[in-house]
Amino acid sequence: MLLRIKSYFYEIGTIITNDNYNFVIYKVYSLDEIIKVIIPHFNNYPLITQKRSDFTVWKDIVQLMKEGQHLKKESLIKIVCLKANLNKGLSSKLKGYFLDRIKI
């Protein structure tokens, strides 16, 4: 199924398999490909339920990164705060780095 999804998205991204933990992931790392392929797709075919709002927040983070804002300390903190609201929130490692700056 992930091979078909990758094919649908013009073969961008990578499929990662980990037999030890029994999982497979499709990831797109390129900011340019995310902006040109992934975001337009989900703008045209919106997600439903909580995933829709997660997408909106994620899209805001991508825009900040496109503008280079992730290279500025205060903007990076803003990005981490936005990330705290997505899916499962922040990893333990990120919480450790930003706990004094972020109210989750």
C-alpha positions in Angstrom: 0.0 0.0 0.0 2.8 2.4 0.9 4.5 1.7 -2.5 1.2 2.8 -4.2 1.0 5.9 -2.1 4.6 6.8 -2.9 3.9 6.2 -6.6 0.8 8.5 -6.4 3.0 11.2 -5.0 5.4 11.1 -7.9 7.9 8.8 -6.2 9.0 11.4 -3.7 9.9 10.3 -0.1 11.2 7.2 1.4 9.7 4.0 2.7 11.4 2.8 5.9 11.1 -0.8 7.2 12.1 -2.0 10.6 11.7 -5.7 11.0 12.8 -5.6 14.7 9.9 -3.4 15.6 7.5 -4.7 12.9 6.7 -1.4 11.3 6.9 0.4 7.9 6.8 4.2 7.5 6.5 6.5 4.4 8.3 9.8 5.0 8.9 12.9 2.9 11.9 14.8 4.1 12.3 17.5 1.5 10.6 20.8 2.4 10.3 21.7 -1.3 8.5 18.4 -2.0 6.2 18.8 1.0 5.3 22.4 -0.2 4.9 21.4 -3.9 3.3 18.0 -3.6 2.0 17.0 -0.2 0.4 20.2 1.0 -1.5 20.9 -2.3 -2.9 17.4 -2.2 -4.4 17.8 1.3 -5.6 21.3 0.4 -7.5 19.7 -2.5 -8.6 16.7 -0.5 -9.1 17.8 3.1 -8.7 15.5 6.0 -11.6 15.0 8.5 -11.8 15.0 12.3 -8.8 16.1 14.4 -6.4 15.4 11.5 -7.7 18.4 9.7 -6.7 20.8 12.4 -3.4 18.9 12.9 -2.8 19.5 9.2 -3.5 23.2 9.5 -1.0 23.6 12.3 1.5 21.4 10.5 1.1 23.6 7.4 1.8 26.7 9.5 5.0 25.1 10.8 6.1 24.2 7.2 5.5 27.9 6.2 7.6 29.1 9.1 10.4 26.8 8.0 10.1 27.9 4.4 10.6 31.4 5.6 13.7 30.3 7.5 12.0 31.1 10.9 13.2 27.8 12.4 16.7 29.3 12.4 15.7 32.1 14.9 15.5 31.1 18.5 12.1 32.8 19.3 10.5 31.4 16.1 11.9 27.9 16.9 10.2 28.1 20.3 7.0 29.1 18.5 7.4 26.0 16.2 7.9 23.7 19.2 4.8 25.2 20.9 2.8 24.4 17.7 4.3 20.9 17.6 3.2 20.4 21.2 -0.4 20.6 19.9 0.0 18.0 17.2 -0.9 14.3 17.5 1.0 12.9 20.5 2.6 16.2 21.4 6.3 16.5 22.1 8.8 13.7 22.6 10.3 13.4 26.0 13.6 14.7 24.6 12.0 17.8 23.2 10.1 18.4 26.5 13.4 18.2 28.3 14.9 20.9 26.1 12.0 23.3 26.1 10.1 22.5 29.3 10.9 25.9 30.9 9.7 27.8 27.8 6.6 25.8 26.8 3.3 25.4 28.7 1.8 22.2 27.3 
